[in-house]
Amino acid sequence: MQDKKTQVKQMFDAIAYRYDFLNHFLSAGVDVYWRKKALSLTKLNKDAVLLDVACGTGDFAIEAKKNGVQKIFGADFSYNMLQLFNKKSDWIVGRNLQMEAEKLPLKPATVTNITVAFGVRNFYNIPESFASFYSALKENGKVTILEFMMPTNPLIKILYRLYFKFILPVIGRLVSKDKKAYTYLPDSVEEFDKSIDLVKLFSGAGFKKVERYDLTFGLVQVVIAEK
Ligand SMILES: C[S@@+](CC[C@H](N)C(=O)[O-])C[C@H]1O[C@@H](n2cnc3c(N)ncnc32)[C@H](O)[C@@H]1O
């Protein structure tokens, strides 16, 4: 059995070329709205220095760019996902970097904002990554997390399970040709929801203010933590 780090990295390297299509198709485009909403809740400043961690093919960073932020760079440990982002991002300051969320090789207090969309659930050590974020952020800097959660409304929960367990894995497998990736998604959301409290983890890492918002019948959460 591989460790989580190797397993997740190999999975994203394998599905990278189908990722954007599947993302928008399987969420019927709602993922675009979620990223926009998360950034508007963050109240991004145009002077921000933003590091998009687990940037993948870059959709969260690209949304931040549309908000007028100029200084943006992305970080991800999947080489193939980063390569796709590099193709879309000749405007990036410096370059997107291959690195782990848990071990950001940045000098202390170098960025004002860190964003993570649909990435934190995959981290192999969340407390370590939050400590790394805390160090990289300037005083009053913010982390914005966008992540799936299990809805609490019983009817929505049934519909969610039907879709995530039966429809999404079939389409995901056919298009990505990866047997595991789209069964990993629902399993990881349920496991994450049961065991991880992001607000508590941020407070434990020293963040002074943490806010949490539920979107779209509690399908996703936005957590904003301020240093
Ligand atoms: C579901 S994709 C999200 C991509 C993008 N943020 C988006 O909104 O579409 C998750 C990404 O997290 C990256 N990832 C997972 N664990 C990581 C870690 N520990 N360090 C860096 N990147 C990681 C994966 O390689 C993958 O590109």
The ligand as a MOL file (V3000), in Angstrom:
LIG
                    3D

  0  0  0     0  0            999 V3000
M  V30 BEGIN CTAB
M  V30 COUNTS 27 29 0 0 0
M  V30 BEGIN ATOM
M  V30 1 C -8.4200 18.7400 -7.0730 0
M  V30 2 S -6.9280 19.4900 -7.6040 0 CHG=1
M  V30 3 C -7.3280 21.1940 -7.4040 0
M  V30 4 C -6.6740 22.0970 -8.4260 0
M  V30 5 C -7.1010 23.5560 -8.4310 0
M  V30 6 N -6.7900 24.2050 -7.1690 0
M  V30 7 C -8.5490 23.7290 -8.7830 0
M  V30 8 O -9.2370 24.5050 -8.1260 0
M  V30 9 O -8.9900 23.1440 -9.7760 0 CHG=-1
M  V30 10 C -5.8900 19.1800 -6.2220 0
M  V30 11 C -4.4200 19.5170 -6.4690 0
M  V30 12 O -3.7270 19.4220 -5.2130 0
M  V30 13 C -2.4140 18.9760 -5.4610 0
M  V30 14 N -1.8730 18.4800 -4.1750 0
M  V30 15 C -2.3990 17.5140 -3.3910 0
M  V30 16 N -1.6610 17.3580 -2.2620 0
M  V30 17 C -0.6460 18.2650 -2.3530 0
M  V30 18 C 0.4350 18.6000 -1.4870 0
M  V30 19 N 0.6090 17.9660 -0.3250 0
M  V30 20 N 1.2780 19.5920 -1.8740 0
M  V30 21 C 1.1000 20.2290 -3.0690 0
M  V30 22 N 0.1010 19.9580 -3.9300 0
M  V30 23 C -0.7830 18.9840 -3.5690 0
M  V30 24 C -2.6030 17.9100 -6.5430 0
M  V30 25 O -1.4140 17.6230 -7.2280 0
M  V30 26 C -3.6860 18.5680 -7.4110 0
M  V30 27 O -3.1220 19.3030 -8.4770 0
M  V30 END ATOM
M  V30 BEGIN BOND
M  V30 1 1 1 2
M  V30 2 1 2 3
M  V30 3 1 2 10
M  V30 4 1 3 4
M  V30 5 1 4 5
M  V30 6 1 5 6
M  V30 7 1 5 7
M  V30 8 2 7 8
M  V30 9 1 7 9
M  V30 10 1 10 11
M  V30 11 1 11 12
M  V30 12 1 11 26
M  V30 13 1 12 13
M  V30 14 1 13 14
M  V30 15 1 13 24
M  V30 16 1 14 15
M  V30 17 1 14 23
M  V30 18 2 15 16
M  V30 19 1 16 17
M  V30 20 1 17 18
M  V30 21 2 17 23
M  V30 22 1 18 19
M  V30 23 2 18 20
M  V30 24 1 20 21
M  V30 25 2 21 22
M  V30 26 1 22 23
M  V30 27 1 24 25
M  V30 28 1 24 26
M  V30 29 1 26 27
M  V30 END BOND
M  V30 END CTAB
M  END
